[in-house]
Structure formats: C-alpha cells, structure tokens
Amino acid sequence: MAAIGAPLGGQLSDRFGQRVVAIPGSLLFASGALLFALDTGVRPNYVADFLPANLLGGFGVGLTFAAFGSAAVAELPRARYATGGAINNCIRQIGAVLGISSLIVIVGTPSPADALHVFHEAWSLIALTGGLAAVAGIALGRVRARHPEEAAEAVAAAG
C-alpha cells in the first residue's frame, strides 16, 4: 500500500501542497495502528483484523513519506538537493531508531499472559506517533521548488 500511496502522495503534494497530503496520510497511518491496538485479540482474524489495519497504515505511510520528503527538499537549490535528501533520510533513520528503541522499552519481555496487553500498548504508541506527525503536518504549507533560473523566467514572462 505504501508503494501505491507514495506516487499519489507526490502528485497530490505537487498540486495541492504538502500539508493537504501529510495530515490525512499521518491520520490514516495512526488509524491503522489504532486498529491493531484496539481490534486485535488472542485469536486474530487476518481478513477482519490484520488486513484493514495494514491497508490503512501502509497507504498512510506512502502519503506521509511523499509529503514530508517533498517538503524537506523542495526549496533547496538544485546543487544541494542530494545533500538535503541525505540529511532528510538520516534524520528519518534516527527517528526510526528512537521509535524502535521506545517500543523495545514498552514491550520488554512480557509474560505470555501479558503479551496481548503489551502488543496493544506498543500499537497505541505507534498510533500516537502518527497523530504527532499529523500535528507536525500543520506547519507545512505549499512548498514549491525555487531555482534562480525559474524565478528569472517568471519575472521575464510577467514582464
């Protein structure tokens, strides 16, 4: 689903702005995580429990990555695009490490009797991060690539 959501998210971000894509994408991701947290029981049903959560979460991730990734590098000069993309990916990886570390602290080594409860707590934390990403998306506007030669052409055309 992320592979389907990302190209669509990129197109929508270009047309309507990153905020319009990042907020719903983050909320879809959070909704998928909430389904895992609230709906999964001791006898999970793939079609009823697992599949809807993965479809929502995966599509949301695709939209969100496209929107935030686009916003991170859109206004950089062409000569700095690779550096900006690398910094963005580095920060994203650090966030993933911190997130996984937090989950390990929450999950720990539960007893078999506590496993489902801990599973729900972990997915609740993941849903919270999706909600926080939606809040961060509020700060995004409609970011467009700005390059000197394009700006000069626009000024000349307005003439």
C-alpha positions in Angstrom: 0.0 0.0 0.0 2.9 2.3 0.7 4.0 1.8 -2.9 0.6 2.8 -4.1 0.3 5.8 -1.8 3.7 7.3 -2.4 3.3 8.3 -6.1 -0.2 9.5 -5.4 1.0 11.5 -2.4 3.8 13.0 -4.5 1.3 14.1 -7.2 -1.2 15.5 -4.7 1.6 17.3 -2.8 2.8 19.0 -6.1 -0.8 20.0 -6.9 -2.2 21.0 -3.6 0.7 21.3 -1.2 2.3 19.0 1.3 0.0 19.8 4.3 -3.0 18.6 2.4 -1.3 15.2 2.0 0.8 14.9 5.2 -2.1 15.4 7.6 -4.5 12.8 6.2 -1.6 10.4 5.5 -0.5 10.6 9.1 -4.0 10.1 10.3 -4.5 7.1 8.1 -1.3 5.6 9.5 -2.5 6.3 13.0 -5.8 4.8 12.3 -4.2 1.6 11.0 -2.1 1.4 14.2 -5.2 2.0 16.3 -7.0 -0.9 14.6 -4.1 -3.1 15.7 -4.2 -1.6 19.2 -8.0 -1.9 19.7 -9.2 -4.7 17.4 -6.7 -7.5 17.6 -7.5 -10.2 20.1 -5.9 -13.5 21.1 -7.3 -15.2 18.0 -6.6 -12.7 15.3 -8.6 -12.9 12.1 -6.4 -11.9 9.1 -9.2 -10.5 7.0 -11.1 -8.7 9.8 -8.1 -7.5 11.9 -4.8 -7.6 10.2 -5.7 -6.7 6.6 -7.6 -3.5 7.2 -5.0 -2.2 9.6 -2.2 -2.8 7.1 -4.1 -1.3 4.2 -4.8 1.9 6.2 -1.4 2.1 7.7 0.5 1.3 4.6 -1.4 3.8 2.4 -0.9 6.4 5.1 2.8 5.8 5.2 3.1 6.2 1.4 1.2 9.5 1.5 3.2 10.8 4.5 6.6 9.9 3.2 5.9 11.6 -0.1 4.6 14.8 1.5 7.3 15.2 4.2 10.1 14.2 1.8 8.9 16.7 -0.8 8.7 19.5 1.8 12.2 18.7 3.1 13.9 19.3 -0.2 11.6 21.3 -2.4 13.1 24.8 -1.8 16.7 23.7 -1.9 18.9 24.8 -4.8 19.5 22.0 -7.4 23.1 21.8 -6.3 22.1 21.0 -2.7 19.2 18.6 -3.4 21.3 15.4 -2.9 22.7 16.8 0.4 19.3 17.8 1.6 17.8 14.4 0.7 20.7 12.7 2.5 20.1 14.8 5.6 16.4 14.2 5.5 16.9 10.4 5.2 19.5 10.5 8.1 17.0 12.3 10.4 14.3 9.8 9.3 16.5 6.9 10.2 17.4 8.4 13.6 13.7 8.8 14.3 13.1 5.1 13.3 15.9 4.0 15.7 14.5 6.1 18.5 11.0 4.8 17.8 12.0 1.2 17.8 14.0 1.7 21.0 10.9 3.1 22.7 8.9 0.1 21.5 11.5 -2.2 23.0 11.3 -0.4 26.3 7.5 -0.8 26.3 7.4 -4.4 25.1 10.3 -5.7 27.2 9.9 -9.4 27.9 6.2 -9.8 28.7 4.9 -13.0 30.2 2.5 -15.0 28.0 -0.4 -13.6 30.0 0.7 -10.0 29.3 1.6 -10.4 25.7 -1.6 -9.1 24.2 -1.7 -6.1 26.6 1.8 -5.2 25.7 1.1 -5.6 22.0 -1.8 -3.2 22.3 0.4 -0.7 24.2 3.0 -0.8 21.5 0.5 -0.2 18.7 -1.0 2.6 20.8 2.4 4.3 20.9 2.7 3.9 17.2 -0.7 5.5 16.7 0.4 8.4 18.9 3.4 9.0 16.7 1.1 9.1 13.7 -1.0 11.7 15.5 2.1 13.7 16.3 3.1 13.6 12.6 -0.3 15.0 11.7 0.2 17.8 14.1 3.7 18.5 12.6 2.0 18.5 9.2 0.0 21.6 10.2 3.3 23.5 9.9 3.7 22.6 6.2 2.5 24.9 3.5 2.6 24.6 -0.2 6.3 24.3 -0.8 7.5 24.5 -4.4 10.9 24.1 -5.9 12.5 27.5 -6.4 15.5 27.9 -8.6 17.1 31.1 -9.8 16.6 30.5 -13.5 13.0 29.6 -13.0 12.4 32.8 -11.0 14.1 34.9 -13.7 11.9 33.3 -16.3 8.8 34.0 -14.3 9.8 37.7 -13.9 10.6 38.0 -17.6 7.3 36.4 -18.5 5.4 38.8 -16.2 7.3 41.5 -17.9 
